[in-house]
């Protein structure tokens, strides 16, 4: 049997002590992992629904991929500010996929059901107890507040998604939809900015259209206010966007269900 030298034993012990101290200094991300089913149920419970509990509810989420170069810094920030992240009831961090999800009711969604089109209310509720068919979201009606963007198909006052969006999963009476990626853009990225500024009529941002102003930074109407969030540095396109975005005007608008047709 190979003998372990005295020096090697001390080296192993020193590594163990260092690892233990790091572990004790901050909680493991695995220990902070949230159960997705519990989170989604809690999100639904927090919505002030108007219709009875036995009717169909539609919720969705957009995904924000954390870039690999930023991942270590983001997860350190998430652990350090865990209580504040938990207070954001529409945000779920899937650390296995390195993706932040933003949840929302699927406001005014048009669903094809039993050979007809049914419209949800502003909270994504349908006045039905059951749905038949694939339950895909087709789009939504055009309004003064939501006019559609490039990538939508606009016809006869309807904003159609380019592709029908079928439920990702369901629990109870709740259908859950994946509405794709939300790309955090900077001031000079005009194509991405078009999605934000072009969906609410004549280049009006969601802050002015919906009367959202989370403060923290001077109010502007010439750009999407997706940077005045909870940990902002008030620089459009400056600094880690995962700090600027959560809790921003744009984040609040998405969480309310105003922007889900902006599929990129």
SVG drawing of the C-alpha trace seen along z (x, -y; Angstrom):
<svg xmlns="http://www.w3.org/2000/svg" viewBox="-66 -63 72 65">
<polyline fill="none" stroke="black" stroke-width="0.4" points="0.0,0.0 1.4,-3.4 2.1,-5.6 1.1,-9.3 3.9,-11.6 3.6,-13.9 4.0,-17.0 1.2,-15.7 -1.1,-15.2 -0.5,-18.8 -1.1,-20.0 -4.4,-18.1 -5.4,-19.5 -4.6,-23.1 -6.7,-22.7 -9.6,-21.3 -9.4,-24.2 -9.3,-26.7 -12.3,-25.1 -14.2,-24.9 -13.6,-28.6 -14.8,-29.6 -17.9,-27.5 -18.7,-29.0 -18.1,-32.5 -21.0,-32.4 -23.9,-29.9 -23.6,-27.5 -25.7,-28.4 -27.1,-24.8 -28.4,-25.6 -30.1,-28.7 -31.7,-26.9 -35.5,-27.5 -37.9,-24.8 -39.4,-25.8 -42.8,-24.3 -43.1,-26.1 -42.0,-29.4 -44.5,-29.2 -47.3,-28.3 -46.3,-31.2 -46.2,-33.6 -49.8,-32.6 -50.9,-33.0 -49.6,-36.5 -51.8,-37.7 -55.0,-39.5 -57.2,-37.3 -60.8,-38.4 -62.3,-35.0 -62.9,-31.9 -60.0,-29.6 -61.4,-26.8 -61.0,-28.8 -58.0,-28.6 -55.0,-30.9 -52.2,-31.7 -48.7,-32.7 -45.5,-32.9 -41.8,-33.8 -39.0,-35.3 -35.4,-34.0 -32.3,-36.1 -29.1,-34.1 -26.3,-35.2 -23.1,-35.5 -20.3,-33.1 -17.9,-36.0 -20.4,-37.5 -21.6,-34.3 -19.2,-34.2 -19.8,-37.8 -23.6,-37.4 -23.7,-34.4 -21.6,-36.1 -24.0,-39.0 -27.0,-36.7 -25.7,-35.0 -24.6,-38.2 -28.0,-39.9 -30.1,-36.8 -32.8,-38.4 -33.3,-41.2 -33.5,-38.8 -36.1,-36.8 -38.2,-39.9 -38.5,-40.2 -41.5,-37.8 -41.5,-37.6 -37.8,-36.6 -36.5,-33.0 -32.8,-32.1 -32.2,-28.7 -28.6,-28.3 -28.3,-25.0 -29.1,-26.8 -27.4,-30.1 -30.7,-31.8 -32.8,-34.3 -36.6,-34.0 -39.0,-36.8 -42.6,-35.7 -45.9,-37.4 -49.6,-36.9 -50.2,-36.5 -52.2,-39.6 -55.1,-39.6 -53.8,-36.5 -55.8,-35.0 -56.1,-31.2 -57.6,-28.9 -60.0,-26.7 -62.6,-24.2 -62.6,-25.8 -62.9,-29.4 -60.6,-32.1 -60.9,-33.0 -59.4,-36.1 -57.9,-36.2 -58.3,-39.2 -55.5,-41.5 -54.4,-38.9 -54.3,-36.1 -57.5,-34.5 -60.0,-32.7 -63.6,-32.4 -63.5,-28.6 -62.8,-25.6 -61.3,-23.5 -59.5,-24.0 -59.4,-21.6 -56.9,-21.5 -53.2,-22.5 -54.0,-25.7 -51.5,-27.7 -51.2,-31.4 -51.9,-32.9 -51.3,-36.6 -53.2,-39.5 -55.4,-42.4 -53.8,-45.7 -54.5,-48.6 -53.1,-52.1 -50.8,-50.6 -49.6,-47.5 -49.2,-48.0 -46.8,-45.1 -43.2,-44.9 -41.1,-43.5 -41.5,-39.7 -45.2,-39.9 -47.7,-39.5 -50.3,-42.3 -53.6,-41.7 -57.1,-43.1 -56.2,-44.6 -54.6,-41.4 -50.9,-41.0 -50.1,-37.4 -47.0,-35.7 -44.8,-34.4 -45.2,-30.9 -48.0,-29.6 -46.7,-29.3 -47.9,-26.1 -47.8,-25.5 -44.4,-24.4 -46.2,-22.7 -49.2,-23.1 -50.1,-22.5 -53.7,-22.4 -55.6,-25.0 -52.5,-27.0 -50.9,-26.8 -47.2,-28.0 -45.7,-29.3 -42.0,-29.9 -41.9,-33.2 -38.3,-32.9 -35.3,-35.1 -35.1,-38.6 -31.9,-40.2 -30.7,-43.0 -29.6,-45.7 -27.6,-48.9 -28.4,-52.3 -26.7,-51.8 -28.2,-48.4 -31.0,-49.8 -32.6,-46.5 -33.1,-45.4 -34.2,-48.9 -36.8,-48.8 -38.6,-46.0 -38.7,-48.0 -39.6,-51.4 -41.8,-50.1 -44.4,-48.1 -46.3,-50.9 -47.2,-53.3 -45.1,-55.9 -41.9,-55.2 -43.2,-55.7 -41.4,-53.7 -43.3,-51.5 -42.4,-53.9 -44.5,-56.7 -47.2,-54.5 -48.0,-52.8 -47.0,-55.5 -44.1,-53.4 -41.3,-55.2 -39.2,-53.3 -37.0,-56.3 -33.4,-55.8 -32.3,-57.5 -33.5,-60.6 -36.6,-59.7 -36.1,-59.5 -38.5,-59.0 -36.0,-58.5 -34.8,-55.0 -36.1,-51.9 -35.8,-52.4 -34.4,-48.9 -31.5,-50.1 -33.0,-51.9 -33.3,-48.7 -32.6,-47.7 -28.8,-47.8 -28.4,-50.3 -25.5,-52.6 -27.9,-54.7 -25.8,-54.2 -27.7,-53.0 -25.6,-50.1 -23.0,-50.6 -22.0,-48.1 -23.4,-44.6 -26.9,-44.5 -28.1,-41.9 -27.7,-44.6 -29.4,-47.4 -32.3,-45.4 -34.1,-43.7 -36.7,-46.1 -36.3,-48.6 -39.3,-50.2 -38.9,-47.7 -38.8,-44.8 -42.0,-46.0 -43.7,-46.3 -42.7,-42.7 -43.8,-41.4 -47.2,-43.0 -47.6,-41.1 -47.4,-44.2 -44.6,-43.0 -44.8,-39.3 -45.4,-39.7 -41.9,-41.0 -40.4,-37.7 -37.0,-38.1"/>
</svg>
